[in-house]
């Protein structure tokens, strides 16, 4: 088995991400974000189950313009591109494999359940925060939005506090 290539230098990656945000604003007039794509996907699924209810829903009703799908939105294509880019990046770095990364004191199934719960909590939190981590921190932070900076500090503070609680699962 060949050794995987090392990860990018975090400072180089940060500068590259900043340039991606700049190019995104220049080309599309929009920043980066991901949670909206899942909201669009959910709206499309709900519309299949109950078209009338979905169209009358205050939260997603605006997605249903005659002749268009809620999936016809830039943010959906952004998330698809991120997924494709992640696969390409991991393959080219020699890091593509099927595995569950976990600590020595947690089983695979427990790790997957905790990851699912964390994703659900993050998705609900993204709706309350009016954007996901990438939308709030990267795009809002780049625009110097006060709410985004409050979010950044709250997210990091919460992550450090939770890391202290679950640290024994990883060491």
N, C-alpha and C positions, 0 to 999 in steps of 0.2 A: 504494500500500500504506500503510495507516495504521500509525502508530507504536504498538507494544505499550505497555500500561500498565506502569508500573514495578513491580518486585517489592515485596512487603510490607517494611516496616521489620523487621529481624531481631529487635529487642527486642519489638515488638508481636506478631510471630509466636510468639516464645518464650513470652510471657505467655498468648497464646491457646492454645498447645499445652498449657501447664500447666493451664489451665482445662478443656481437653478431658479430660485425664487425671483431674482431680478429679471431673468429671461422670461419667466412665466408672466410677470407683470407687464413686461414690454410686449410680448406676443399676444397674450390673451386678455390683459387687463385684470386678471385675477391671480391670486396667490395659490398656495397649496392647501390641501385639506383632503380628508378621506371619509369622515363619518357621513357626510351628505350622500355619498354613493350608496351606502347601506340603507339609508332612509329611502332613496329612490328605488332600490331593489325591493325593499319591504312594501313600498307603495304599489309597485307593479304586481307583487304577489297578492296583496290585499285586493287590488282591482280585479284580479282573476277570480278571487273567491266571492267578492261582493262589490260589483262595479258601482252601484248607487251609493253604498256606504262610503266607499273610498273617495268618490268624487265630492261627497258632501262633507267629508272630514275637514275640519279647519286647519289641521296640521299638514295635510298632504293634498288637499283638494286642488291647489294651484298647479300641481304636476300634470293634471289631465286636461291638456289642450287638445281640441279635436284635431286628429291627423298626426298626433305625436305621442310617443311613449315616454313614460317617466325615465326610461333608460337612455333616452336621447339627450344626454346632458354631459357637459364637459367633465364633470367630476367622476362620472362612471368610467369614462375612458381613461382618466387619470389613474384610477385605482387598478384598472386592467393593465395599464402600462407599468405601474409600480410592481404588480405581481410578475409580469413578464421580465422586467428588469431585475427583480430579485432572483429569479431562476437563472437568468443569464449570468448575473454577477456571481452567484454561488457555483455555477458550473465552471466558469472561467477561472475562479479562485481555487478550484479543486476541492470545494467544501460541500458539494451537493451530495446529500445522502439522507436516507430516511432514518431519523433517530428522535428520541425524546430526551432532551437535555434536562437533567434533574440532579438534585443533591443526593448524598448517600443515605439520607434518612427519609426519603419519600419514594413511594412506588410510582410506577409509570401511570397507572390509572388515576391515582390521587393527583399527580402532576397535571394530567389532562383535564380532570374535573376543575382543579384550581385555575388553570388557564382559561377554561370556558367561563367560569364564574367571573374571573377578572375581566374578560372581554365583555361580558354582559354589563358588569358594573361600569366599565369604561364607556360603553356605548350609551348607556342611560345618562351617565355623567356628561358625555359630550352634548347631549340634547339640552341638559340644564345649563351647561356652560356656553351654549350657542356655538359650539365648534369643538373639534377634536384637538388632540395635542398638536398635530401639524398645523391645523388651521389657526388655533389660538396662539401657540407659542411661536411658530416659525413665521406665519404670515402676519398675525396681529403684532407680534414682537417687532417684526421688520418695519411695521407702520407706526411703531411706538404707541400703540393703543394701551391706555392705562389698564383696562380690564384684562388684556392679554398678559401684561406684566404681573398683575395680581395672580392670574391663573398660573403662570410659570412658577412663581414662588410658592404658591399653595400646592402645586403638583409635586415639586421637588421636596417640599417639607413633608407632605403626606407620604411620599415614597420613602424618604429616610426613616420616618416613624414606623411605617409598616415593615421596612427591611429589618428593623431592630426586633420586631415581633416574630417574624418568620425566619430569622437568621439560622436557627438551629436546623432547619430543613435543608440548608445548603452547606453546612460545615461539619 
